């Protein structure tokens, strides 16, 4: 019975060293930012604009992570 407990705690990894079935809160933040950048259709008329995202809030619940992003448009005057 004791071996079963140890077996449940063991993390499995893929060929690239990534944990299977589990990510950290930091990884969830990165994935949320990547998803926002790669799926710009939801921004409507701003989909083709230069946008900057930041994590507004991130928390771990019992079953998943909640990551909230905010974004703003980069205007010509702010570019250097």
C-alpha positions, 0 to 999 in steps of 0.5 A: 500500500505504501508503494501506491502512495509513492507512485501517485506522487511521481511526476511523469515527463515527456521527451523534452523534460516537461511535466505531463499533466501539471504546470506551475502558476508561472507556466500558466501565466506564460501560456495565457500570454502566449494564447492572447498573442496567438489568438488576436481575433477576439480583439475585434478592430484592435486585432491588427494593432500593436498590443502589449499584455500584462498579467493583471491577476493570477491565482491557484484554485483547488482544481485550476489556475485563474489568470486574468490579462489586461492589454493596451494599444501601443501608439506611435507616440510611445514607440522609440 
